[in-house]
């Protein structure tokens, strides 16, 4: 959802560490945390763009967690993009359907960034 900032500079050590962790065998979860305004989103965004350049077939999803409703809507949209059967059913367990689909196709080809996880 964000345009790559043309002025991103520095943080090579953090980017290298982030990239190494994400591309490592068996990587499942990683949290970037610090005080607000320190550049967590900018770092994740830069890494996402670099990942896209280096691995153009890898799916990258950005999921906002501003509220439970927004989070679930974003997951439903991912399900629509992936054409998951039953994703539009109002009673569907959207998160479970997404998890099953990404597990079937191999999560190593997917990067999901969950942002705005302040609370």
C-alpha positions as CSV (number, residue, x, y, z in Angstrom):
1,X,0.0,0.0,0.0
2,X,3.0,2.3,0.2
3,X,5.2,3.8,-2.5
4,X,8.9,3.1,-2.2
5,X,10.5,6.2,-0.7
6,X,13.2,7.5,-2.9
7,X,15.2,8.9,0.0
8,X,15.7,5.8,2.1
9,X,19.3,5.7,3.2
10,X,21.4,3.9,5.8
11,X,20.3,1.1,8.1
12,X,22.3,-1.4,6.0
13,X,23.0,-3.6,9.0
14,X,19.4,-3.8,10.0
15,X,18.3,-4.5,6.4
16,X,20.9,-7.2,6.1
17,X,19.8,-8.8,9.3
18,X,16.2,-8.6,8.4
19,X,16.8,-10.0,4.9
20,X,18.9,-12.9,6.3
21,X,16.3,-13.8,8.8
22,X,13.4,-13.7,6.3
23,X,15.2,-15.8,3.7
24,X,16.6,-18.3,6.2
25,X,15.3,-21.9,6.2
26,X,12.3,-22.3,8.4
27,X,11.7,-18.6,9.1
28,X,8.2,-18.2,10.3
29,X,7.9,-15.0,12.4
30,X,9.9,-11.9,13.1
31,X,8.9,-8.9,15.0
32,X,10.4,-5.4,14.5
33,X,9.7,-3.4,17.6
34,X,10.8,-0.1,19.1
35,X,9.3,3.3,19.9
36,X,6.9,4.9,17.5
37,X,8.6,7.0,14.8
38,X,11.8,5.0,14.8
39,X,11.3,3.8,11.3
40,X,9.9,0.3,11.7
41,X,7.5,0.7,8.7
42,X,10.2,2.3,6.5
43,X,12.6,-0.6,7.3
44,X,9.9,-3.2,6.5
45,X,8.9,-1.4,3.4
46,X,12.5,-1.1,2.1
47,X,13.0,-4.8,2.8
48,X,9.8,-5.7,1.0
49,X,10.8,-3.7,-2.1
50,X,14.3,-5.3,-2.0
51,X,12.7,-8.8,-1.7
52,X,10.4,-8.0,-4.6
53,X,13.4,-7.0,-6.8
54,X,15.4,-10.1,-5.8
55,X,12.5,-12.6,-5.8
56,X,9.9,-11.3,-8.2
57,X,7.7,-14.5,-7.9
58,X,7.4,-14.2,-4.1
59,X,4.0,-12.9,-2.9
60,X,4.2,-10.0,-0.5
61,X,1.1,-9.1,1.5
62,X,0.7,-6.0,3.7
63,X,-1.9,-6.5,6.4
64,X,-3.0,-3.6,8.7
65,X,-3.9,-4.3,12.3
66,X,-5.5,-1.0,13.0
67,X,-8.6,-2.9,14.2
68,X,-9.8,-6.5,14.2
69,X,-12.3,-5.6,11.4
70,X,-9.7,-4.1,9.2
71,X,-7.3,-7.0,9.8
72,X,-10.0,-9.6,8.9
73,X,-11.0,-7.6,5.8
74,X,-7.4,-7.5,4.6
75,X,-7.2,-11.3,5.1
76,X,-10.4,-11.7,3.2
77,X,-8.9,-9.6,0.3
78,X,-5.9,-11.9,0.3
79,X,-8.2,-14.9,0.1
80,X,-9.9,-13.3,-2.9
81,X,-6.6,-12.6,-4.6
82,X,-5.6,-16.3,-4.1
83,X,-9.1,-17.4,-5.2
84,X,-9.7,-19.5,-2.1
85,X,-13.0,-21.4,-2.3
86,X,-15.4,-20.4,0.4
87,X,-13.6,-17.1,1.3
88,X,-16.7,-15.0,0.7
89,X,-18.8,-17.1,3.0
90,X,-19.8,-14.8,5.9
91,X,-19.2,-17.7,8.4
92,X,-15.8,-18.7,6.9
93,X,-12.8,-18.8,9.2
94,X,-10.8,-16.5,6.9
95,X,-7.5,-16.8,8.9
96,X,-7.7,-20.6,8.9
97,X,-8.4,-20.7,5.1
98,X,-5.5,-18.4,4.4
99,X,-3.2,-20.4,6.6
100,X,-4.2,-23.7,5.0
101,X,-3.7,-22.3,1.5
102,X,-0.3,-20.8,2.2
103,X,0.8,-24.0,3.9
104,X,-0.3,-26.0,0.9
105,X,1.6,-23.8,-1.6
106,X,4.6,-23.3,0.6
107,X,5.0,-20.3,2.8
108,X,8.5,-19.8,1.6
109,X,7.1,-18.0,-1.4
110,X,5.1,-15.6,0.7
111,X,6.0,-12.6,2.9
112,X,3.3,-11.2,5.1
113,X,3.9,-7.9,6.8
114,X,1.5,-7.1,9.6
115,X,1.8,-3.5,10.5
116,X,0.3,-1.0,13.0
117,X,0.5,-3.6,15.7
118,X,0.8,-0.9,18.4
119,X,-1.7,-2.3,20.9
